[in-house]
Amino acid sequence: MKKLRANMDRYFDKLDERWQALPVRKQHQYTLYFFVGYLLLTAGVIFKVWYDTSKSGNDMIIEHIENPVLKKNGSPARLQDSVSRILKNQIYERK
């Protein structure tokens, strides 16, 4: 783990040195490009959420969560025994 951390530190140090070696004008240009990309991505997500929520028939139905085990038609004893039966089948099955 220490070796991984040391490698990451060296990589980020090299990356920082490369960034510092760029002219300030180029740094500002890259920063502006990243900000515009982030702004476009944010605007796209906000538009998508607005578009999806403005569609008609988009009602959210809130119901209680029902336990799927209780929906099954079987006896509780059979459900409790299913784990041991699965383990037995895995132990004794042919390979």
N, C-alpha and C positions, 0 to 999 in steps of 0.2 A: 504494500500500500504506500509505503514511503517512497519507493522508486517511482510509482505512478505519479505521485504528487510532485516529485522532483522533476520528472519529465514534463508534466503540465506547466510547472512554473517556468522551466526553460523555454518551452514553446511560447508561452504568453510574453515572456521577456523579449524574445526574438520578434514577435509580432508587434510589440510596443516600440521596439527600436525601428522597425520598418515604418511604422506610422509616424514616428518622430522625424524620420529621414525625409518624409514627403514635405514639399513646400506648403506653407500655411494656406495658400490659395487653394491647392489641391485638397487639403484636409477639409476646408470649408465646403468645397464643392461636393466631396463624398458625403459629408454630414448632411448637406442639403438634399442630396439624392435619397439618402436613407430616410430622412424625415418626410419627404414627399411620398415615398413608397409606403411608409407607415400611415401617413394621412389618407392615402388612397385606399389602403386595406381597411382602415377604420371606417371610412365613409361607405365602402362596399358592404361591410358587415352591418352597419346601422341601416343602410337602405334595404338589405335583405330581411332584417328583422322587421322593419316597418312594413315592407311589402307583404310578408307572411302574415303579420297580425292584422293587416287591413283587409285581407280576403274575407269574403262572407262565408259563413258556415264553419268558422274556425273556433268552435266553442270547446272549452276544456271541461270535461266531465270528471268530477272528483268523486271517487267511490272508495269504499273500504277495501283493503287488500284482503283477499281470502286465501286461506292456507290450501295449497294444492293437494296436500296429503289427505285432508279431510274430504276433498271432492271425490277421491277415488272410491270405488265401490269394493270394499274389502274389509275384512275383519281387522281390528287393531292388533290381534295376536299375530296375524300373518305379516303385517307391516313391521312389527318388531323383530320377527324372525328373518326378514329378508336380508339383513346385513350378514348374519352368520351363514346363511345359505349361499350368498355371493362369495364369501371368503372360502367356504368349503369347496365350491365349484372351481375357484381359482387354484386351490391347493391340489385338488385331485384330478384336474383335467389333464388330458393327454397332450403331449407336446410332439 
